[in-house]
Each structure stands twice: as structure tokens, then as C-alpha cells.
Amino acid sequence: MALRVLSAIMFYPRGGSSHAARALSQGLRKQGCSVTLIAGSRSDLGPHSDAIAFYGSENVRPVRFDAALRSNNPTRYEGPPGSVPMHPSFEDRPGAPDRVFAALGDLDYERQVRAWSRELARAGAVEADIIHLHHLTPLNEAAIRVAPGVPVVGQLHGTELLMLERIQAGAPLGWAHADRWAGRMRAWASRCARLLVSPAGLERAAAVLELPAHRLHPLPGGVATEIFAPRPIERGRFWHQVLVADPQAAVPGGEPGSLGYTDAEVAALAASVVLLYVGRFTAVKRLDRLIDAFMQAREGLRSDAALVLVGGHPGEWEGEHPAELIARIGARGVFLAGWHAHERLPEFFSASDAIVTASAHEQFGQALVEGMACGLPAVAPRSLGPSLIVEPGRTGWLVDPSDPGALAAAMREVIDDREERVRRGRAARGAVCQRFSWSSVSAELASVLGEVVAGARGAAAIQRA
């Protein structure tokens, strides 16, 4: 009999955890499991944030935030089945509808748990063999209340650990309920039959969650190597299409397409060595450091170069928006391409020459493996996920995360040494195909879920006897 898996992610599609949830659900089905995925959904931001459009219609149950967002208080909305109050966030972005978890009091917490309990029950949580939850959120408490006899496997994606670390260091002003949330999250982690963590984050997760290491299971992210692969592309036409003809970048507070470029600017970009960043515009990504390092790298180059930032979910950023930073410091050769569907990313990679990041706290590094699968060498700080993905001297460059000059020097070498850039890019493709295909990651996840279910059934049989 097929293993019945109920998988759930509270957040609407907008980051790496959404891509992982989609790939793993599809992969588990290919492993013979029966999978139902519950996922948060927004339709006001376009198809990339709508659960059906993003995950596909096969056994996906969208839980919508639209009505909550139209209400006077999105986090306190209470409505009919299929709708829930707006989810909180692990990040603190003033003015955003998704307030940081640590600012929500007990009544708001109970609203979240009640709403998600109803959705888990509607999806058949009690009949599932196992519940697979992404992140540590009120979904964990809902699962405990609705289906206490069904084992739960949790999967961390890093952002929850960042919030806990900020609380440990001293909660910021406004995080009035930080200690309550930290206690809940640690309790949820301890209740999981198994907790899946990126291999680079095992020690960190064990320390922050106060769990013994044997409770954690290393599981890397993955990439669809049949989709993310080098492909021929006419660079000039592609960059003109996404930056001039149909721009998606936005000025702070503006609509997608409110920021564009001239034909001359994009022609210069297409003729340059292109460094590509893909991801959200959150503080942990350190885009200010990335832009600053690129500006340093431009000094004394033999080749023309450009830095393109793909991402920045509409209306979502922390700190100074990259567009404001670029204007303030007069950064030349830096372009914002806006948020694009995941399926379009192979085109961006194929029109670029290297994938770059400045983030020093990446639990994994999804964009890195996707870019490398497309034949790009990677430039990243030597920390956590990137240190296990990138092989310096073979598939890319790893630099001291505290030294902006080292990042600039690596960028300069990438830009000016075409032979080395191409050599490492070819090796990157081979390394990713061998180590990070979604098929192998899904097979490992299916094995873990099967072991947990078998253990739970064995324990139940002993208890009955």
C-alpha cells in the first residue's frame, strides 16, 4: 500500500522552501507515495504566488490569504474553510502584512492554530500515515491537536533558525512575545519524530533548538538537472526582452515593470561578462555587500562586466531597497530584473557567466546549485551550505565571509579569466548532477518517512499488546 503523506507549508510561494516543497512532493509521488500538499496562497501578486499555479493542481490544497489581506487586520481575520489569517513571518519588515512571529500575542497565535487545524482536518490529517511539515510554524501545533497519533517529520529551511538566533542575542524592540515563540518552536522541534536539516546546519540547528544531534537527519536541497541545464540563448535578445520589452523590476513600493532600462544600457549588458544573483531582497542576503564588492571589482578590469539581480518578491524587502542603494551610490553596471517564475531561471543562467551571492547564513543555497547545474561557476562566502556545495579551485570560488575585498577579488578573477571561468563552470555541472539531483534527495526522504512510519506502527503494536 502506498505511503500516505500529508505535506504542508504555511507560506505562499515566494522563496526556496516553496521550490523544495514542490520538488519533494513531486519526487515522493515518483517514489510511489500518495502525497497531498497543503500550501498558503495569494492571487493578488500574480501566478507566481498562487498555490495552484505554482505547485500544479495534482493533490494540492490551496489555503488562501486573499480575504484576510482585504480585511482591516489580516493577522486577526477569521473566515470560512479554505481561508486563514495572514501568516506571520520569520523576518521583521515594518509595514508588511506578514508581521514577525515574535510580535504576535497568544490570541493571534490561537487564531493561526485554529484556522490551520481546520485545514489539516479537511485534508485528511487523521487518515495520513505521516505528516511532513516545512518550517516550524503553527502548523506543528495544529498537527498535534488534529492528529496526535500521526507521526510528524519536520523540515527546516534556515529562516526559523535566524529568528531564534536573534531572540537569543536579545529580541529587537517590538518583539514582545519573542520568548513565547522561541519556547513553542523548540517544543515543536522536540515533538517531531525526525527533523530534516541541511547538512551544513546540523550543529547550528541542534544548538539553537536544544536538541541532541541524533534527532536531526541531514537532507540537502536538490535541483531538477533535466530542466536546469546549459541551453543555447541569444543574449542580446533575451536581456532586451526581460529588461526593456517586458520589465518586471519595481521601484520601492511600485508595481512590477515600474523600473526599466534603455536599449543602450541593455546592449552594453549583453556584451559584458554577467554575474547573476537570484533570490529574495532580505537582510540575510547582504545585497549591499554584493553590490559594494562588484563596484570594487570593476576597478582595473580588462573586461566589461555587469551584475544582474533577479528576485525581490513584489513588495518585499528588508532594509534599503537595492534600487535605492544603486541610485544613492551611483553603482554602474548593476541591473534589477525583478521576480520571475522558477521555470524561467534556466534562461537567466544561460544568459550569464557566473552565479554569485554574499550571504553568509545560507542553510543550503538553492540558487547556487541551480546555476551550477546550468554550467556556471559559483562565487560565495565560505560558510554553511555554500561551503558544502562549492569546491574552490574546481567548481567555483569560496571567500572569507567577513572580507568584502575577498569577494571583490574573486569577482575580478571570474570576470577577467574566461578560461578558468569556463573550466570551473563545466565541472560545476558535473558535480551538481552527481550530488544534488531531486530524484536522489526524494528517494532519501521517502526512506526516512518510511522508517518513521514503520517505527510508529511497531511502537503502537507493542503498546496494544
C-alpha positions as CSV (number, residue, x, y, z in Angstrom):
1,M,0.0,0.0,0.0
2,A,1.3,3.5,-0.9
3,L,2.6,5.6,2.0
4,R,0.0,8.3,2.6
5,V,1.9,11.6,3.1
6,L,0.3,14.9,4.1
7,S,2.8,17.6,3.4
8,A,2.2,21.3,4.4
9,I,3.8,24.7,4.1
10,M,2.2,27.7,5.7
11,F,3.7,30.4,3.4
12,Y,2.6,31.4,0.0
13,P,5.1,30.6,-2.8
14,R,7.9,33.1,-2.6
15,G,11.3,31.5,-1.8
16,G,13.5,28.5,-1.7
17,S,11.3,26.5,0.7
18,S,8.4,26.7,-1.8
19,H,10.6,25.2,-4.5
20,A,11.7,22.5,-2.2
21,A,8.1,21.7,-1.1
22,R,7.1,21.4,-4.8
23,A,10.1,19.3,-5.9
24,L,9.8,16.9,-2.9
25,S,6.1,16.4,-3.3
26,Q,6.6,15.5,-6.9
27,G,9.6,13.4,-6.1
28,L,7.7,11.4,-3.4
29,R,5.0,10.7,-5.8
30,K,7.6,9.2,-8.2
31,Q,8.8,7.1,-5.3
32,G,5.3,5.6,-5.0
33,C,3.9,7.7,-2.2
34,S,0.4,9.2,-2.1
35,V,1.0,12.9,-1.4
36,T,-1.4,15.7,-0.6
37,L,0.2,19.1,-0.3
38,I,-1.4,22.0,1.7
39,A,0.0,25.4,0.9
40,G,-0.6,29.0,1.6
41,S,-1.7,31.0,-1.5
42,R,-2.1,34.6,-2.7
43,S,-3.7,35.6,-6.0
44,D,-3.1,39.4,-5.7
45,L,0.6,39.1,-6.6
46,G,0.2,37.1,-9.8
47,P,0.5,33.4,-10.7
48,H,3.9,33.0,-9.0
49,S,2.3,33.4,-5.6
50,D,-0.8,31.3,-6.3
51,A,-0.5,27.8,-5.0
52,I,-2.3,26.1,-7.9
53,A,-0.3,27.9,-10.5
54,F,3.0,27.3,-8.7
55,Y,2.6,23.7,-7.4
56,G,0.2,22.4,-10.1
57,S,-3.3,21.1,-9.5
58,E,-2.3,17.5,-8.6
59,N,-3.3,16.8,-5.0
60,V,-2.6,20.4,-3.9
61,R,-5.0,22.1,-1.5
62,P,-4.5,25.9,-1.5
63,V,-5.3,27.8,1.7
64,R,-5.9,31.4,0.7
65,F,-4.8,34.7,2.4
66,D,-6.7,36.9,-0.1
67,A,-9.7,37.6,2.2
68,A,-7.5,38.3,5.1
69,L,-5.5,40.8,3.2
70,R,-8.7,42.6,2.2
71,S,-9.7,42.9,5.9
72,N,-8.8,45.6,8.4
73,N,-6.5,43.3,10.3
74,P,-5.0,40.5,8.2
75,T,-3.5,38.5,11.1
76,R,-6.8,38.5,13.0
77,Y,-9.0,37.5,10.1
78,E,-11.4,34.6,10.8
79,G,-13.3,33.3,7.8
80,P,-14.8,30.2,6.1
81,P,-12.9,27.0,5.2
82,G,-10.2,27.5,2.7
83,S,-9.2,30.9,4.1
84,V,-7.0,31.7,7.0
85,P,-5.5,34.8,8.7
86,M,-2.4,36.1,7.1
87,H,0.7,34.1,8.0
88,P,3.3,35.7,10.2
89,S,7.0,35.8,9.1
90,F,10.4,34.9,10.5
91,E,11.6,38.3,9.2
92,D,10.7,41.7,10.6
93,R,9.7,44.1,7.7
94,P,7.8,47.1,9.1
95,G,4.6,47.8,7.2
96,A,4.4,44.3,5.7
97,P,1.1,42.4,6.1
98,D,3.0,39.4,7.4
99,R,4.2,40.6,10.8
100,V,7.1,38.9,12.5
101,F,6.0,35.8,14.6
102,A,7.6,37.2,17.7
103,A,5.3,40.3,17.7
104,L,2.1,38.2,17.8
105,G,0.4,37.5,21.1
106,D,-1.4,34.5,22.4
107,L,-4.8,35.3,20.9
108,D,-3.3,35.8,17.5
109,Y,-1.4,32.6,17.9
110,E,-4.6,30.7,18.7
111,R,-6.3,32.1,15.6
112,Q,-3.5,30.7,13.5
113,V,-3.7,27.3,15.1
114,R,-7.5,27.1,14.9
115,A,-7.5,28.0,11.2
116,W,-4.7,25.6,10.2
117,S,-6.2,22.8,12.4
118,R,-9.4,23.1,10.4
119,E,-7.4,22.9,7.1
120,L,-5.4,19.9,8.2
121,A,-8.6,18.1,9.2
122,R,-10.2,18.9,5.9
123,A,-7.2,17.5,4.1
124,G,-7.5,14.2,6.0
125,A,-4.6,14.5,8.5
126,V,-6.1,11.8,10.7
127,E,-6.0,9.3,7.8
128,A,-2.4,10.1,6.8
129,D,0.4,7.7,7.6
130,I,2.8,10.6,8.2
131,I,2.7,14.4,8.2
132,H,5.6,16.3,6.6
133,L,5.8,19.9,7.7
134,H,8.1,22.6,6.2
135,H,9.5,25.1,8.8
136,L,8.4,25.3,12.4
137,T,5.1,27.2,12.5
138,P,1.6,26.9,14.0
139,L,1.1,24.1,11.5
140,N,3.1,22.0,14.0
141,E,0.7,22.8,16.8
142,A,-2.3,22.2,14.6
143,A,-1.0,18.7,13.6
144,I,-0.6,17.8,17.3
145,R,-4.1,18.8,18.1
146,V,-5.8,17.3,15.0
147,A,-3.9,14.1,14.5
148,P,-1.9,13.3,17.7
149,G,-1.5,9.7,16.6
150,V,0.2,10.5,13.3
151,P,4.0,11.0,13.4
152,V,5.4,14.3,12.2
153,V,8.6,14.9,10.3
154,G,9.7,18.5,10.2
155,Q,12.0,20.1,7.7
156,L,14.0,23.3,8.5
157,H,14.9,25.8,5.8
158,G,17.0,28.2,7.9
159,T,14.9,31.3,8.3
160,E,13.3,29.9,11.5
161,L,16.8,29.5,13.0
162,L,17.7,33.1,12.1
163,M,14.8,34.3,14.1
164,L,15.7,32.1,17.1
165,E,19.2,33.3,17.0
166,R,18.1,37.0,17.0
167,I,15.9,36.2,20.0
168,Q,18.9,34.5,21.8
169,A,21.0,37.6,21.1
170,G,18.4,39.9,22.6
171,A,15.0,40.3,20.9
172,P,14.6,43.6,19.0
173,L,12.2,46.3,20.1
174,G,8.7,45.3,19.3
175,W,9.2,41.5,19.6
176,A,7.1,41.5,22.8
177,H,6.3,37.8,22.6
178,A,9.7,36.5,21.4
179,D,10.3,34.2,24.4
180,R,6.9,32.6,24.0
181,W,7.5,31.8,20.3
182,A,11.0,30.5,21.0
183,G,9.6,28.1,23.5
184,R,6.9,27.0,21.1
185,M,9.3,26.4,18.3
186,R,11.7,24.3,20.4
187,A,8.7,22.3,21.7
188,W,7.5,21.6,18.2
189,A,11.0,20.5,17.1
190,S,11.2,18.2,20.1
191,R,7.8,16.6,19.2
192,C,8.9,15.8,15.6
193,A,9.8,12.1,15.1
194,R,12.6,13.3,12.8
195,L,13.9,16.8,11.9
196,L,15.4,17.3,8.4
197,V,18.2,19.8,8.2
198,S,20.6,20.9,5.5
199,P,23.9,19.0,6.2
200,A,25.8,22.2,6.8
201,G,23.3,23.3,9.5
202,L,23.2,20.2,11.8
203,E,25.3,21.6,14.6
204,R,23.7,25.0,14.4
205,A,20.2,23.6,14.5
206,A,21.0,21.3,17.4
207,A,22.4,24.2,19.4
208,V,19.6,26.7,18.7
209,L,16.8,24.1,19.2
210,E,18.5,22.5,22.2
211,L,18.2,19.0,20.7
212,P,20.6,16.1,20.6
213,A,22.2,15.7,17.3
214,H,20.8,12.2,16.7
215,R,17.3,13.7,16.4
216,L,18.3,15.5,13.3
217,H,18.7,14.0,9.8
218,P,20.8,15.7,7.1
219,L,18.9,16.3,3.9
220,P,20.4,18.5,1.2
221,G,18.3,20.5,-1.3
222,G,18.2,19.5,-4.9
223,V,17.9,20.6,-8.5
224,A,16.0,19.3,-11.5
225,T,19.0,18.6,-13.6
226,E,17.0,17.8,-16.7
227,I,15.5,21.4,-16.6
228,F,18.4,23.3,-15.1
229,A,21.0,22.6,-17.8
230,P,23.0,24.7,-20.3
231,R,21.0,25.8,-23.2
232,P,21.8,28.0,-26.3
233,I,20.4,31.5,-26.0
234,E,20.7,34.8,-27.9
235,R,21.9,37.1,-25.1
236,G,21.1,40.4,-26.7
237,R,17.5,39.4,-27.5
238,F,16.9,37.8,-24.1
239,W,18.2,40.7,-22.0
240,H,16.3,43.2,-24.1
241,Q,13.1,41.1,-23.6
242,V,13.3,41.0,-19.8
243,L,14.7,44.4,-19.1
244,V,13.2,46.6,-21.9
245,A,10.3,45.0,-23.7
246,D,8.7,43.3,-20.6
247,P,10.4,44.5,-17.5
248,Q,9.4,43.1,-14.1
249,A,11.6,45.1,-11.7
250,A,9.9,47.6,-9.5
251,V,10.9,50.8,-7.7
252,P,10.3,50.6,-3.9
253,G,6.5,50.4,-3.5
254,G,5.9,50.4,-7.2
255,E,4.3,47.8,-9.5
256,P,6.3,45.2,-11.4
257,G,7.6,46.9,-14.5
258,S,8.0,50.4,-12.9
259,L,11.8,50.1,-13.3
260,G,13.2,49.6,-16.7
261,Y,16.3,50.3,-18.8
262,T,17.3,51.8,-22.2
263,D,18.3,49.9,-25.3
264,A,21.8,51.2,-25.0
265,E,22.2,50.1,-21.3
266,V,21.0,46.6,-22.1
267,A,23.2,46.3,-25.2
268,A,26.2,47.1,-23.0
269,L,25.0,44.4,-20.5
270,A,24.6,41.8,-23.2
271,A,28.2,42.4,-24.4
272,S,29.6,42.1,-20.8
273,V,30.6,39.3,-18.5
274,V,27.4,38.9,-16.5
275,L,27.4,38.0,-12.8
276,L,23.9,36.8,-11.6
277,Y,22.3,36.9,-8.2
278,V,19.0,35.1,-7.7
279,G,16.9,35.3,-4.5
280,R,14.9,37.5,-2.2
281,F,15.8,41.0,-1.1
282,T,16.1,40.2,2.6
283,A,18.8,41.3,5.0
284,V,20.4,37.9,5.3
285,K,21.3,38.0,1.6
286,R,23.6,41.0,2.2
287,L,22.9,42.6,-1.2
288,D,24.6,45.8,-0.1
289,R,27.9,43.8,0.3
290,L,27.3,42.1,-3.0
291,I,26.9,45.4,-4.8
292,D,29.8,47.1,-3.0
293,A,32.1,44.1,-3.9
294,F,31.0,44.4,-7.5
295,M,31.8,48.1,-7.6
296,Q,35.3,47.3,-6.1
297,A,35.8,44.5,-8.7
298,R,35.1,46.9,-11.6
299,E,38.2,48.9,-10.8
300,G,41.0,47.9,-13.1
301,L,39.1,45.2,-15.1
302,R,40.3,44.2,-18.6
303,S,36.7,43.1,-19.5
304,D,33.3,44.8,-19.3
305,A,31.1,43.4,-16.5
306,A,27.6,43.6,-15.2
307,L,25.7,42.4,-12.1
308,V,22.1,41.4,-12.5
309,L,19.8,40.8,-9.5
310,V,16.9,38.5,-10.2
311,G,14.3,38.3,-7.5
312,G,12.9,40.6,-4.8
313,H,9.4,39.3,-4.4
314,P,6.9,42.2,-5.2
315,G,6.5,44.5,-2.2
316,E,9.0,42.5,-0.1
317,W,12.4,43.8,1.0
318,E,14.3,44.5,4.2
319,G,16.5,47.5,4.9
320,E,17.5,49.7,2.0
321,H,16.0,48.6,-1.3
322,P,18.7,47.7,-3.9
323,A,17.2,50.2,-6.3
324,E,17.7,53.0,-3.7
325,L,21.2,51.8,-2.9
326,I,22.2,51.7,-6.5
327,A,20.9,55.2,-7.0
328,R,22.5,56.5,-3.8
329,I,26.0,55.3,-4.5
330,G,25.8,55.6,-8.3
331,A,26.5,51.9,-8.9
332,R,27.2,51.4,-12.6
333,G,26.5,48.1,-14.4
334,V,24.0,46.8,-11.8
335,F,20.6,45.8,-13.1
336,L,17.4,44.7,-11.4
337,A,15.4,42.1,-13.4
338,G,12.5,41.6,-11.0
339,W,10.8,38.4,-9.8
340,H,10.3,35.7,-12.4
341,A,8.8,32.2,-12.5
342,H,11.1,29.5,-11.4
343,E,10.8,27.9,-14.9
344,R,12.4,30.9,-16.5
345,L,15.6,30.8,-14.4
346,P,17.5,28.4,-16.7
347,E,17.3,31.2,-19.4
348,F,18.8,33.7,-16.9
349,F,21.6,31.3,-16.0
350,S,22.3,30.5,-19.7
351,A,22.5,34.2,-20.5
352,S,25.0,34.8,-17.7
353,D,28.6,33.8,-16.8
354,A,28.7,33.1,-13.0
355,I,26.3,32.8,-10.1
356,V,27.2,35.0,-7.1
357,T,26.0,35.5,-3.5
358,A,27.2,37.4,-0.5
359,S,25.0,35.7,2.1
360,A,26.9,34.2,5.0
361,H,23.9,32.4,6.6
362,E,22.6,30.2,3.8
363,Q,21.3,26.9,5.2
364,F,21.7,25.4,1.7
365,G,22.0,27.6,-1.4
366,Q,19.3,26.6,-3.9
367,A,20.2,29.3,-6.5
368,L,23.8,28.2,-6.4
369,V,23.1,24.6,-7.3
370,E,20.6,25.6,-10.0
371,G,23.2,28.0,-11.5
372,M,25.9,25.4,-11.3
373,A,23.6,22.8,-13.0
374,C,23.4,25.3,-15.9
375,G,27.2,25.3,-16.2
376,L,28.0,28.4,-14.2
377,P,30.8,28.6,-11.7
378,A,29.8,30.0,-8.3
379,V,31.2,32.7,-6.1
380,A,30.1,32.5,-2.4
381,P,31.2,33.0,1.2
382,R,32.9,30.1,2.8
383,S,30.1,29.2,5.3
384,L,27.2,26.8,5.9
385,G,25.5,25.5,2.7
386,P,27.8,27.1,0.1
387,S,30.9,25.5,1.8
388,L,29.4,22.1,1.1
389,I,28.3,22.9,-2.4
390,V,31.2,24.8,-4.0
391,E,34.6,23.2,-4.4
392,P,37.1,26.1,-4.5
393,G,39.5,25.8,-7.4
394,R,37.2,23.2,-9.2
395,T,33.6,24.4,-9.4
396,G,33.9,28.0,-8.1
397,W,35.3,30.4,-5.6
398,L,34.8,30.5,-1.8
399,V,35.8,33.6,0.1
400,D,36.1,34.9,3.7
401,P,32.5,36.0,4.6
402,S,33.8,38.9,6.6
403,D,36.1,40.3,3.9
404,P,34.3,42.3,1.1
405,G,37.7,42.6,-0.5
406,A,38.0,38.9,-1.0
407,L,34.6,38.8,-2.7
408,A,35.6,41.6,-5.0
409,A,38.9,39.8,-5.8
410,A,37.0,36.6,-6.7
411,M,34.6,38.5,-8.9
412,R,37.5,40.2,-10.7
413,E,39.1,36.8,-11.4
414,V,35.8,35.4,-12.7
415,I,35.4,38.4,-15.0
416,D,38.9,38.6,-16.4
417,D,39.8,34.9,-16.6
418,R,37.5,33.4,-19.2
419,E,39.4,30.1,-19.5
420,E,39.2,29.4,-15.7
421,R,35.6,30.6,-15.6
422,V,34.5,28.1,-18.3
423,R,36.6,25.3,-16.8
424,R,35.0,25.6,-13.4
425,G,31.6,26.0,-14.9
426,R,31.8,22.7,-16.7
427,A,33.0,21.0,-13.5
428,A,30.1,22.6,-11.6
429,R,27.5,21.0,-13.9
430,G,29.0,17.5,-13.4
431,A,29.3,17.9,-9.6
432,V,25.7,19.0,-9.1
433,C,24.3,16.2,-11.3
434,Q,26.2,13.7,-9.2
435,R,25.3,15.1,-5.8
436,F,22.1,17.2,-5.8
437,S,19.5,15.7,-8.2
438,W,16.0,15.9,-6.8
439,S,15.4,12.3,-7.6
440,S,18.1,11.2,-5.2
441,V,17.0,13.6,-2.5
442,S,13.4,12.5,-2.8
443,A,14.4,8.8,-2.6
444,E,16.3,9.6,0.7
445,L,13.2,11.5,2.0
446,A,10.9,8.6,1.1
447,S,13.3,6.2,3.0
448,V,13.2,8.5,6.1
449,L,9.4,8.8,6.1
450,G,9.1,5.0,5.7
451,E,11.4,4.3,8.6
452,V,9.4,6.7,10.8
453,V,6.1,5.2,9.9
454,A,7.4,1.6,10.5
455,G,8.8,2.7,13.9
456,A,5.5,4.3,14.8
457,R,3.5,1.2,13.8
458,G,5.9,-1.0,15.7
459,A,5.5,1.1,18.8
460,A,1.7,1.1,18.5
461,A,1.7,-2.7,18.2
462,I,3.8,-3.1,21.3
463,Q,1.5,-0.7,23.2
464,R,-1.6,-2.7,22.1
465,A,0.0,-6.0,23.2
